Amino acid sequence: MAKLLCRVRYHELILTDWFTELKCSAILFDMDGTLVDSTPVVESAWGWWAERHQLPLSEVLAFSHGRPTIATMEHFRPGADIQVEAAEMERYEENRIDGIVAVAGAIAAVHEAQKGPWGVVTSAPRLLAERRLAAAGFPVPSVLVPADEIERGKPDPEGYRKAARLLNVAPSECVVFEDTRPGIEAARAAGMTAIGLLTTFPAEALGCVWAVRNFLDIRVERTGDGFRVFTASLQ
């Protein structure tokens, strides 16, 4: 197969038989499901809440991925005062870091991303994000945009736009790694290129152009003026 070269804003996309290459100035990561596997804690937290309100846990979990806690509670209990329960869940999750591990290959990807502009945009509050990142073996980036420091969470693009502004990088020069549709929609709405990880949902549920199993299918290289991101597979 011959090389195909095309331009997408500031990105250069090269498609060969073996890989897709994206060039960018900054890399942004979601946290839960992307860098950190926190599945046991998340399912346990939503489990007690769903049982308390006699809600089907499978539906709660399916909706909650990628969204702030309050957004999920408001969706299933519209009109209810959920501030107390949201705070209770936040404290529950903050104190449970056992079983928190890095997604396969994520440590190496972040190690390379640290050589240039990078950050994390998460639907978790700051304290929880810092604790989970540390528990999984990641550094806490100087640009960390948590749900409690913006007005509108994913799928709204506010968090990703804020990260780009803090990095002093145009949104169109950012590549984002996400594992949920709300996150991918947020990145796209911000004008960024999103790569989906199949750690939480199948590719058809993400609705993105690029999807890989995990970071073992990714190679990040720092160049003089940015990054080169190689994907081993293309959906």
Legacy VTK file of the C-alpha trace (Angstrom):
# vtk DataFile Version 3.0
C-alpha trace
ASCII
DATASET POLYDATA
POINTS 235 float
0.000 0.000 0.000
1.409 3.370 -0.971
1.746 6.123 1.606
-1.217 8.436 1.890
-0.419 11.959 3.061
-3.090 14.449 4.003
-3.564 17.477 6.243
-6.065 17.847 9.101
-5.572 21.371 10.432
-2.142 21.220 12.097
-1.956 17.440 12.074
-0.102 15.390 9.505
-1.629 11.958 9.001
0.397 9.213 7.345
-1.304 5.888 6.702
0.792 2.832 5.786
0.264 -0.907 5.970
1.667 -0.915 9.476
0.739 2.230 11.343
-0.974 5.557 11.511
1.194 8.520 12.466
-0.146 11.727 13.975
1.969 14.794 14.603
0.910 17.212 17.323
2.214 19.815 19.753
0.578 18.524 22.958
-0.909 15.323 24.351
-3.891 15.157 26.697
-5.180 12.126 28.576
-8.423 11.210 30.249
-7.811 9.395 33.549
-10.232 6.593 34.529
-10.259 3.880 31.895
-7.528 5.617 29.905
-4.497 5.961 32.170
-5.916 4.281 35.270
-7.946 1.102 35.661
-10.200 1.910 38.615
-13.016 -0.475 37.650
-13.424 -2.277 41.022
-13.689 0.972 42.993
-16.004 2.666 40.487
-18.355 -0.309 40.268
-18.440 -0.641 44.041
-19.224 3.061 44.512
-22.042 3.091 41.979
-23.264 -0.250 43.271
-24.262 1.065 46.689
-25.875 4.141 45.161
-27.874 2.111 42.634
-29.013 -0.291 45.346
-30.029 2.577 47.618
-32.339 3.974 44.940
-33.349 0.616 43.406
-31.788 1.427 40.059
-30.315 -1.121 37.612
-26.546 -0.983 38.127
-25.802 -1.900 34.501
-27.667 1.170 33.259
-26.048 3.439 35.822
-22.563 2.240 34.908
-23.196 2.511 31.177
-24.254 6.141 31.543
-21.676 7.145 34.161
-18.503 6.324 32.218
-16.786 9.540 31.210
-19.188 11.822 33.076
-18.940 13.667 36.407
-20.677 11.963 39.338
-23.237 14.741 39.732
-24.247 14.522 36.071
-25.025 10.808 36.455
-26.974 11.288 39.675
-29.013 14.106 38.149
-29.763 11.955 35.094
-31.250 9.113 37.160
-32.818 11.260 39.887
-33.897 14.501 38.180
-35.028 17.162 40.590
-33.576 15.420 43.640
-31.087 17.102 45.955
-28.031 14.996 45.235
-25.273 17.220 46.660
-24.990 15.238 49.906
-24.854 11.890 48.115
-22.312 13.197 45.594
-20.065 14.349 48.443
-20.520 10.998 50.190
-19.482 9.102 47.061
-16.503 11.388 46.566
-15.232 10.627 50.076
-15.863 6.906 49.526
-13.745 6.848 46.361
-10.974 9.067 47.743
-10.288 6.559 50.521
-10.122 3.491 48.272
-6.999 3.111 46.173
-6.444 -0.645 46.558
-6.586 -2.314 43.162
-5.914 0.922 41.254
-3.465 0.066 38.453
-2.147 1.625 35.271
-3.694 0.678 31.932
-1.334 -1.476 29.872
1.419 0.618 28.291
0.221 3.879 29.842
3.272 4.426 32.064
5.585 4.422 29.041
3.290 6.749 27.066
3.168 9.278 29.902
6.940 9.032 30.416
7.438 10.216 26.837
4.634 12.788 27.026
6.376 14.396 30.019
9.106 15.564 27.654
6.713 18.164 26.184
3.338 19.819 26.775
0.904 17.324 28.303
-1.970 17.163 30.751
-4.912 15.227 32.161
-8.588 16.171 31.788
-10.806 14.075 34.031
-14.383 13.770 35.241
-13.051 13.119 38.750
-12.521 15.887 41.327
-8.930 17.041 41.931
-8.149 15.180 45.158
-9.483 11.898 43.798
-7.585 12.379 40.522
-4.313 13.093 42.311
-4.707 10.036 44.549
-5.571 7.666 41.713
-2.749 8.896 39.489
-0.244 8.456 42.308
-1.626 5.028 43.246
-1.170 3.820 39.664
2.387 5.147 39.461
1.863 8.341 37.451
3.170 11.833 38.144
0.553 14.504 38.709
0.862 16.888 35.751
1.085 20.634 36.192
-1.925 20.849 33.891
-4.642 18.783 35.535
-8.215 19.820 34.751
-10.635 18.051 37.138
-14.419 18.167 37.134
-14.615 20.384 40.220
-12.648 23.198 38.559
-14.889 23.695 35.524
-18.580 24.486 35.148
-19.537 21.906 32.507
-18.138 18.397 32.384
-17.768 16.022 29.449
-19.199 15.815 26.813
-18.889 19.605 26.983
-15.487 20.726 25.627
-14.787 23.204 28.464
-12.228 20.979 30.197
-10.197 20.305 27.071
-10.284 23.926 25.985
-9.036 24.954 29.426
-6.178 22.447 29.228
-5.086 23.771 25.834
-5.188 27.323 27.159
-3.079 26.404 30.189
-0.567 24.663 27.929
-0.540 27.665 25.592
-1.263 25.344 22.661
-3.993 25.662 20.044
-6.717 22.998 20.503
-6.190 21.860 16.936
-2.590 20.962 17.833
-3.633 18.520 20.586
-4.098 14.751 20.447
-6.396 13.302 23.113
-6.625 9.756 24.481
-10.102 8.797 25.733
-12.074 5.628 26.495
-15.692 6.873 26.392
-17.995 8.561 23.922
-18.630 11.623 26.170
-14.874 12.161 26.383
-14.337 11.724 22.664
-17.206 14.100 21.928
-15.682 16.652 24.316
-12.293 16.436 22.618
-13.783 16.744 19.152
-15.976 19.672 20.163
-12.846 21.390 21.452
-11.286 21.013 18.002
-8.864 18.233 18.963
-8.019 14.840 17.486
-9.223 11.934 19.642
-7.833 8.404 19.822
-10.160 5.940 21.508
-8.983 3.173 23.824
-11.034 -0.038 23.842
-10.550 -0.510 27.580
-14.168 0.202 28.515
-16.330 0.032 25.380
-16.091 -1.593 21.919
-15.077 0.576 18.986
-18.618 0.956 17.646
-19.708 2.499 20.961
-16.993 5.156 20.831
-17.757 6.584 17.417
-14.192 7.690 16.738
-11.921 7.395 13.713
-8.942 5.928 15.561
-9.314 3.174 18.173
-6.688 0.940 19.778
-6.800 -1.762 22.454
-4.589 0.112 24.921
-1.242 1.899 24.978
0.580 -1.251 23.885
-0.778 -0.323 20.435
0.643 3.193 20.765
4.124 4.654 20.536
4.773 8.266 21.508
7.964 10.029 20.439
9.062 13.524 21.379
10.483 15.489 18.463
12.113 18.896 18.404
8.869 20.768 17.886
6.201 18.387 19.145
5.224 14.728 19.250
4.839 11.866 16.837
2.117 9.418 17.862
2.100 6.029 16.156
-0.856 3.651 16.375
-0.311 -0.025 15.596
-3.930 -0.566 14.583
-6.625 1.474 12.889
-10.357 0.940 13.329
LINES 1 236
235 0 1 2 3 4 5 6 7 8 9 10 11 12 13 14 15 16 17 18 19 20 21 22 23 24 25 26 27 28 29 30 31 32 33 34 35 36 37 38 39 40 41 42 43 44 45 46 47 48 49 50 51 52 53 54 55 56 57 58 59 60 61 62 63 64 65 66 67 68 69 70 71 72 73 74 75 76 77 78 79 80 81 82 83 84 85 86 87 88 89 90 91 92 93 94 95 96 97 98 99 100 101 102 103 104 105 106 107 108 109 110 111 112 113 114 115 116 117 118 119 120 121 122 123 124 125 126 127 128 129 130 131 132 133 134 135 136 137 138 139 140 141 142 143 144 145 146 147 148 149 150 151 152 153 154 155 156 157 158 159 160 161 162 163 164 165 166 167 168 169 170 171 172 173 174 175 176 177 178 179 180 181 182 183 184 185 186 187 188 189 190 191 192 193 194 195 196 197 198 199 200 201 202 203 204 205 206 207 208 209 210 211 212 213 214 215 216 217 218 219 220 221 222 223 224 225 226 227 228 229 230 231 232 233 234
